[in-house]
Amino acid sequence: MPKFLKLYLTLFACFLFLLINKQVVSAGTPVVHLSPKPAWLSVCNAFNQKPPLRTIERGYFFALVEQQQQVEKQADYHHYIEEIVSETGIQNASQITVSFDPAFERLDFHDITVWRDNKPINRLKTSVFKVIADEKDLSNFIYQGSFSALCILDDIRKGDRIEYSYTITGRNPIFYGKFCDDIYFQWYQPIAHKYTVIIASSQRKLNFKYFNKVPKVAVSENQGLKRYEYEDFLVPAGQDDNNQPSWFNTLGRVQISEYNTWGEVVDWALGINPAATSIKGELAERIRQLKAVAGNDKEKYFRAAVKAVQDEVRYMGIEIGQYSHRANNPEKVFKQRYGDCKDKSLLLVSMLKANDVDASMVLVNTNRGEHITDYIPTHYAFNHAVVTANVNGKQVWVDATIDYQGGLGTDIYFPHYGRGLVLKAGNNALTIIPSSKTGKIICTESYKVKDAKSPVLFTVKTIYTLNQADDTRSRLASSGMAETEKNYLEYYSKIYSKIEAKDSIVVTDDLEKNVLATTETYLINNFFKKDSATNKYVVGLYANSISEQLPTITGQTKTPVSVNFPYDLDYTQQVILPGGWNITEKSNSINRNYYRFASHYAVAGDTLLLNYKFAYLKDHAPVESLTEFKDDIKQLNADGLGYSFSYDPGTGTQQSRVNNFVVLLTGLLTISLIFLGVRIYQRETPGIIFSHGSAFWPIGGWLIAVAIILVLTALFSALVLISSDYFSLATWNLNASTGQDTGFKLFITMEVICFTGLMCYSVYCLVLLINKRDILPNLIIGYFSFTAGFFLVDFLCTLILKHNKFVEPHPYALVYALAMAAIWIPYFKRSDRVENTFIVPYPHYNYSFEAPETPLEKTRTS
């Protein structure tokens, strides 16, 4: 062949290749179509009422949310009207985003209109759309091939109504025409008008399950089509909490499914994901190698196959089109060395079956867990695939996406997924997955003290077992030791500002026992802080590892609270101190059905041992236990997780835990107030003369309520002083190593002074009231003013110290004090009963009665 001809053919082939690829790329480029609204739509009547302005968030609300589905045409119609009520709404509602998968879906926009002063402005044109890749899960190594049509609207103003509608046509062919959906009638924003319609063939049997409050359905039939219509008005925004479990959902919704049994879902899943039987290529060779090493030991082969899939095939999902639910061929997955959960699970099932180990893929839902039973049978109930196998008569469960798992044979940790659908012919029900034995974290922090000023040797040894070892092993491999050491040092530097690393972290890992241990060594400078009030060196220790596991629960929390389950921590702080210790052994425990806690303080020679045990027993705290849990958390943060001690370099011993300063302050203040009260009581007041027959008004009416208030206030103040640990040195030094130490101690001093004063003042006013003393009105006006002022200052201080574990704002006490002052101060200034009751002077005989006039005296007077 002539060279020029050969060159010509080569160039032509290259040109043809580029042309074909250009056409393929062009054909696959997603576009937005413009078209009229579908003819099959039902009529949605107008509704002009608005939700209350106070319920509107983000500056706009949905005046209309219309959704209509034509099942037979595989079409979903959406129609929205958003009304802007503030400048914030301009920012949040001025763009339209619609996600779709061009592999099997077509997007048609019918209308984009901006209504201003009730006049329409058409904004619909092809050029306003930008179609961009919509890979929200790419950070989780999942590529789905979906896109978003983005329209950024210009010139949007407050008061505008943005109306737009579009239809997405097409269904994923992997479902073979079976219709399933989950339709919400309530969102997390208020909706003025919600209109939903489902249109399907009368021959298509649909199953419905309703959740929470939903509108009534109107069912009609015409020309072989059945129409399900739902309409609701002024739908309030749904409420949720950041701490609620992922399975908890209070929104009104309906689940629709064409499946009648879970067995039908099994048949569908087995049809698209059959185990490989005739295996060739690299995978066949690897199976041969595993068999040769394991011999007839099925358990050994099982574990080798699991490790091969977990550790050699990385997690990466290309879930375009049908591959959202269809697994790739196991030979392909093993050759490319990556795959998602279903790819890796089918690969493992195929490898196990190749050596006559009975294995099946299992569909689970990592978010809903055992609450998957709330669903009626449907193919979209699951978000994860795992494997179960019968190995020598033992049923074993495996998550092939977990890497770095330790243990031997079938001794393997499996997450708490609750229930799953085993893909095995004939199975017609969800299977309860037995709970796997969970691991522990055993952490020991050791402080070796040489003296009050030398750096303290701080050693942290942490042992992780089972799943905790798996997680830590994977985390260390991902971060690397240099980054891990940096992160650990940054963590401790938030507690001890003068800390530095002494040695590198030492890691020991026993894969067979699945136990991993780390040892960290640091030096802490300025470990002790000198207390100017006691002239002693003090330090506060705190169980941060437990505190970090405690959720935030407020009075507004109305949902179950999610917790870090499974979690089991055995945490010990030990302080080695020259000269020994002088403390009383102390224990505490809390046992609930969703968590347990125990603490034990003891001494062994020159070592103080603070041991804490904390474990979650469920994945949430139930609603009915939230008050109990909130109180527990408050108590733990205030006193249950902290320990403070002082160190006297002269004696080399740890001092008493009683705060002598606060005890002395309270005693002196009480004695001083009693002395002052007696002096004021005995100060002589002007006498008064009554006419004969006059009498004191008795204590009655509203004065009885005042007496009760004084008694309760005195008891309350005494109870606060006794129960709040003000006299504990641990409380005094709770923030000894933080920047809030001075402010916190001033706060405690102020509260002790004010509560002691309030207690004494209440008792004093009660004595004056009972004796009907003439000085009571002025003093009790001062009492109510003092109470209101104290609680106002106290509330402001709690806001300033709001990050302190011991401090919590009490707005109800402030409101009560202000209300009492507003009610009783005017009463004691203006009441006739007060004026005629509290008239007894001191001394009590400093008044007399005037006798009636005789007739002769009357005559002389006249």
Buried (B, 14 or more C-beta within 10 A) or exposed (E): EEEEEEEEEEEEEEEEEEEEEEEEEEEEEBEBEBEEBBEBBEEBEEBEEBBEEEEBBEBBBBBBBBBBBBBBBBBBBBBBBBBBBBEBBBBBBBEBEBBBBBBBBBBBBBBBBBBBEEEEEEBBEEEBBEBEEBBEEEEEEBBBBBBBBBBEBEEBEEEBBBBBBBBBBBBBEBBEEBBBBBBBBBBEBBBBBBBBBBBBEEEBEBBBBEBEBBBEBEEEEEEEBBBBBBBBEBBBBBEBBEBBBBBBBBBBBBBBBBBEEBBBBBBBBBEBBBBBEEBEEEBBEBBEEBBEEBEEEBBBBBBBBBBBBBEEBBBBBBBBBBBBBBBBBBBBBBEBEBBBBBBBBBBBBBBBBBBEBEBBBBBBBBEBBBBBEEBBBBBBBBEBBBBBBBBEEEEBBBBBBBBBBBBEBBBBBBBBBBBBBBBBEEBEEBBEBEEBEBBBBBBBBBBBBEEBEEBBBBBBBBBBBBBBBBBBBBEBEEEEEEEBBEEBBEEBEEEBEEBBBBEEBEBEBEBEBBBBBBBBBBBBEBBBBEBEBBEBBBBBBBBBBBBEBBBEBEEEBEBBBBBEBBBBBBBBBBBBBEBEBEBEEEEBEBEBEBBBBBBBBBBEEBBBBBBBBBBBBBBBBBBEBBEBBBEBBBEBBBBBBBBBBBBBBEEBBBBEBEBEBBEEBBEEBBEEBEEEBEEBBEEEBEEEEEEEEEEEBEBEEEBEEBBEBBEEBBEBBBEBBEEBBBBBBBBBBBBBBBEBBEBBBEBBBBBBBBBBBBBBBBBBBBBBBEBBBBBBBEBBBEBBEBBBBBBEBBBEBBEEBEEBBBBEBEEEBBEBBBEBBEEBBEBBEEBEBBEBBBBBBBEEEBBEEEEEEEEEEEEEEE
